[in-house]
Structures are given as structure tokens and as C-alpha cells.
Amino acid sequence: MLISVQEIPKVAVEEMNEIHSTEVDIVNKLYEKISEWENDKSKEQEVLTIFEEFLKDVVDHFLFEESMMRESNFFAYPMHKSEHDRVLFEL
């Protein structure tokens, strides 16, 4: 296991805590599959499949969070959105 859900700070919006928990599960699954792949290159497609699952989850997470920020007129929305854009570009 790479990370525990207990290591992720809780936020006020329970749905975000659930999203973070799901992401921790996916990251750990990806980490385990990459570890397997290091010894068995035939696992490459499985790694890619989990990575695609992770990407989709991150995109959905960011869209949900951005929607909440817009609805509440969150003052730092532009800065936070640009951070999301940067992370997605790097992924």
C-alpha cells in the first residue's frame, strides 16, 4: 500500500471525502500493479487500464469540485481551477 485514506485530511463536504477515498483506492491499486509490472512486463495493459481509471476519476473529481466552487462564488476559483488544469496537463 502506498497511501492510507487516514493520511488524507478530511474536508467539510462529505462527498469530497468519499471521492478522496476512492482515489486512494485507485492509487494503491495502480501502485500494486506497477510493482507487479516491474517483474512481469506482460502486466503493462493492466497498468494502463488502471491509470485510465485514475485519470477519469481525477477529471470527474475536478469537474465536481469546480462546479461547487462556481456555485458558491468561491473567491479563489480561478487560481484553484488553474491548478487543476496544471495537474491534468502533467498527468
C-alpha positions in Angstrom: 0.0 0.0 0.0 1.3 3.4 -1.0 -1.1 5.6 1.0 -3.8 5.2 3.6 -7.1 7.1 3.5 -6.4 8.2 7.0 -3.4 10.2 5.7 -5.8 12.4 3.6 -7.2 15.4 5.6 -11.0 15.4 5.9 -12.9 18.3 4.3 -16.3 19.7 5.2 -18.0 18.2 2.2 -18.6 14.5 2.8 -18.9 13.7 -0.9 -15.4 15.1 -1.4 -14.1 12.8 1.4 -15.7 9.8 -0.5 -14.1 10.9 -3.7 -10.7 11.1 -2.0 -11.2 7.7 -0.5 -12.0 6.3 -4.0 -8.9 8.0 -5.4 -6.7 6.5 -2.6 -8.0 3.0 -3.5 -7.2 3.6 -7.2 -3.8 5.0 -6.5 -3.0 1.9 -4.3 -4.3 -0.4 -6.9 -2.1 1.3 -9.6 0.9 1.2 -7.3 0.5 -2.5 -6.7 0.0 -3.2 -10.4 3.1 -1.1 -11.3 5.1 -3.2 -8.7 3.9 -6.3 -10.4 4.8 -4.9 -13.8 8.3 -4.2 -12.7 8.8 -8.0 -12.6 6.4 -9.0 -15.3 6.2 -6.7 -18.3 3.1 -8.5 -19.5 1.1 -6.5 -16.9 1.5 -3.3 -19.0 -2.1 -3.2 -20.3 -3.4 -3.7 -16.8 -1.3 -0.8 -15.6 -2.6 1.4 -18.4 -6.2 0.4 -17.7 -5.9 1.3 -14.0 -4.1 4.6 -15.0 -7.0 5.4 -17.3 -9.5 4.7 -14.5 -7.4 7.1 -12.3 -7.4 9.8 -15.0 -11.2 9.6 -15.4 -11.7 9.8 -11.6 -9.4 12.8 -11.3 -11.3 14.6 -14.2 -14.6 13.8 -12.5 -13.3 15.0 -9.2 -12.1 18.3 -10.6 -15.3 18.9 -12.5 -17.4 18.3 -9.4 -15.1 20.5 -7.2 -15.1 23.3 -9.8 -18.9 23.1 -10.1 -19.2 23.5 -6.3 -16.7 26.4 -6.3 -18.7 28.2 -9.1 -22.0 27.7 -7.3 -20.7 29.2 -4.1 -18.8 32.0 -5.8 -15.6 30.8 -4.3 -13.1 33.7 -4.4 -10.1 31.6 -5.3 -11.8 29.7 -8.1 -9.6 31.0 -10.9 -6.4 30.1 -9.1 -7.7 26.6 -8.0 -9.0 25.9 -11.5 -5.6 26.8 -13.0 -4.0 24.3 -10.5 -6.5 21.6 -11.7 -5.5 22.4 -15.3 -1.8 22.1 -14.5 -2.3 18.8 -12.7 -4.3 17.4 -15.7 -1.7 18.6 -18.1 1.0 16.8 -16.2 -1.0 13.6 -15.9 
